[in-house]
Amino acid sequence: MINSILQDNKKIKELEKCIGNTEEFMAILKELGDKSFWLSVTTKDLYYWIEVLNKVDSLFGDTIDEIKKMGKNQPNNVTLEDSAKTYKNEMDRLSILLNFTVNLLRECNSRSIYNSSDVSFDT
């Protein structure tokens, strides 16, 4: 049990350490998409994950903003191929963020402290 808690804390600390490096942060989140990690999570209190979730929220916002910008007027020098590649990258990022968040919320207690856990989508 103690080893599992230490392993969870190691991943949390690893994520917190690279909060300023989005590429590295996203790579770790992608690794955590593996269900075997979530089956062994013993740190069930969401409070341990607050800093990580703040970064995830920020990345959600940035990603959605980037996708919205793509739907607006693009400069003439942006090719369709470039736009498609950017869109795919943003959708991949969104998928990783959603996968991490769903797994974390599924496994942890205190879900209500996470602001984005109860978001309604207005049309």
Beta strands, then each sheet from edge to edge (+ up, - down):
end
